[in-house]
Amino acid sequence: TNIRPPLAAGDPELRAQWMAPILASIHEPGVLYAAFQFVMRSSDRGATWQKISPDLTSNDPARMLLKSSNAIPFQTITALAESPMKKGLLYAGTDDGKLHVTMDEGKTWTELTTRVPSGKWYSRVVPSQHQVGTVYATQRGREDDDFGVYVYKSTDHGKTFASLASNVPAGSVNVIREDPADANTLYLGTDFGAFVTRDAGTRWHVLGTLPSVQVSDLAVQARDNIIVISTYGRGMYAMDALKVRAVR
């Protein structure tokens, strides 16, 4: 069944990345969110859709023409996440460096773009599972030949952000995750490997014995305490989270 949101009369064509974010709500069975230049919401598993945001990108025709290709559009939402702690709290980051938050499931959106010092492609926005006001954001500069480390944390719903780049040797940064058992333990995936911090980002350490490879995603399975790492070109890896937490 094709559940792609239909276009309403007069609406612009939907723009989306190849790996556009789509979420099943943590709080409501049957609710889906899909990210284009807008955030779309379905309450019936994709049978019907409602637009719950304005265009959250710059929507700049000149930049769009410069950076889009026939296959991959530009000025799209590349990171979308729902808070596991608060219903209706969502964050959206774009490939042109825009960041927004809604606390009422899309009725109102607040732009946070200027709170983050770098205007790069958002690779992840991750609301905390331990503190409702905490959110993590990672950006990548690969498309601009910029391999800086862009990792940020906010504890006030995005009003202010602090860098967690610390001693991470190089980007681009593709993913950040919280440990479900310990708020001070974070995992980071970059184009050069995986890293872990046990002191909330003060200092990072190489995670495991992976080859130097792009880590595209990372997840921690809470029930069985397994860290699963997905790479670009070198397969997947699994690690014992209990052993990682035990190292101090």
N, C-alpha and C positions, 0 to 999 in steps of 0.2 A: 504494500500500500504506500503510495506517495503521500507523505505528510508535509511536503514543502508548503509554507504559507503562500496563499494566492495573492496576487496583486489586486488591489482595489482600483477602481477607475480613477485615473489621474495620478496614481502613485508612481514615484520613480522606480526604476528597476532595482531589485534587491541586490546588494553587493555583499559577497561573502568569500572568505578564504577557503582553500581546499579543506582545511581542518577547522572549520568554523565551530565555535563553542555551541554545544547543545546540552542542556541539563535536565535531568529528572529531579523535581523538587524533593528536598529532604523532608519537608514538612507536610506536603499534601499529595497523596496518591493521585496519579493521573495528570498532574500539572507538569508541563514542559516549558522550558525557555530556550529560545534559539536566537543567535546573534548574527545580524547582518550589519548594516549601518544603523539599524534600529534594533531594540530588544523586542522580541515577539514572545507572547505567552499563550499557551493553550491549556485549557482546564479539562480537556477530554482526549488526552493522549494523542493530540495532533490532528484530530478531525476538523477543528476550527481554531483560528488564531486571532489574537488581538494585539495590535501594536501598543506597547506600553511605554515607549520613549520617543522623543524626537530623534533626529539624526545626531548621534553622539560624536561624530567625527568632525573634522574641519570643513568637510564638504566644499573643498576648494577646487574648482574645475581645472585650474592651471596645474596644481600639484597632482591632481588625479591623472591628467593627460601625461605628465612627465613620468610618473612612477607605475602606472597600471600597465598590464600586458593583456594580450588577448585571452590568456588563460586565467590570470590572477588579478583581480581588481585591487585597487588601493583605497584607503580610507574606509576601513571596515573595523568592526569590533573583533579583536583577537583574543581577549581574555574576559570571561564572564563567570561570576561566582556568586553563589547564594550562601549566606551565613548559616552554619549548622546550628547556631544558638538562637537566632532571632528570625522569625518569619517576616518576610517582606523586605529584608535587608539584602541588597544586591550591589555588587560593584561591577563596572564595565570599563575595560581599557582598550584602546584602539591602536592600530598600526601606525598612526600619525601622532602618537604621544598624548592623546586625550584620556582623562580619567574622570569617571563620574560615579556617584553613589545615590541610591534611593533607599529610604527607610520605610517606605509605604507601598512597596510592590509596584513602583513605577508611576504613582500618581504625581510625585514631584522628584526631580533629579537635581543634584547639586554638583557643579563642576569642581574637581579637585586638581585640575591640571597644573596650576601654578604652585601648588604645594609641593610638587616633586621637581627637583632642580634640573633633571635631564628630560628632554622631550623625545624619548625613543619609543620604539615598538614595544607594546606591553605583551610579554610572553605569559605571565601569570599574574592574577590577583587572587590572594588566598585569605579569606576571612578566618580568624582564629576559631578553633574548637574549644579554647580554654577561657578566653576573655572576649566578651561580645564587642568591645570597642576596638579590638586589635585586628589589623589587617596587614598582610605582607604583599609587596609588589615587586616583580622582577621585570627588567627591560633588556632588550637586546639591540645592539647596534650593528649587527652583521650586515644588514642591507646598506649601511653607510660606511663599510670597512672600518668600523669602530668596535674594538674588542675590549672596551672598558667593562668594569664590573658594576652593574646597576642593580642593587638590592636594597629595598627600603622596608621600614616598619613604621606603622602608625598605631598609637594606642588610644586615639580619640576620634575614631571613625573617619580618618583622613584629613582632619584639620591641619595636622603637622606630620611630617615624615622625617625619619632619621635613617642615614645610610648604615647598612650592615656589611658593606663591602670588605672592611677590615683587611685581612691578609689573603683573601682569595686572589690567586695569581693572575687570572685572566678570564674574560668572558668569551663569547656572549653567554648571558645567563638565560636558561630556558625554563627552569622550574624551581620552586621552593615549596617545601612541605614542613608542617609541624609534626612532631612526634605525638601520637595520641595519648601517651602516658606521661609526657614530660614537656611542659611548655617551653623550657629552656633549651630543648634539643630540637634543632632544625636541620633539614637536609637540603642540599643545593645541587642542581645539575647544570653544568656549563658545557660549552663546546669542547672542553678538554678533560672532563671527568666529573666525579661526584665528590661532594664534601659534606662534612658534618660539623656542627658546633654544639657544645653542651653548655654553653654559657650565654645563650640568646644572641649570638652573633659577635661577641667580643673577639673570639679567635676561632678560625676554621681549621679543620684537619681533613686530609685525604680520607675518603671513605672506602675501605676495602682495598682490593688489589686489581681493580679494573684496569684495562689498557687505557691509554690516552685516546679517548673517543668522545664524540658528542653524546651527552646524556639528554635525551629528548623528553623523558618523563620519569617520575618517581612516585611511588605510593607506599604507605605503611599500612599493612593489614593488621587491624587492632586485635582481633580475636586470637590469631595465631602468632602475632608478633613477628611478622615477616616483612622485610623491606624488599620491594620489587623495583628493579631499575631497568628502564628501557633505553636502548642506545640506537644510534643511527648507524647501522652497518655491522654491529658486532653482537646482535642478539639481545637477550634479556638475562638478567642476573637476579638471584634471590639471596638475601642475607638474614641472619638471625638478629632481630632487633634487640633481644635481651642481652646479647653479647656486646652490641654496640653501646647500649646504655650503661653497661657495667664498666666500660673503660673510662677512667677519669685521669 
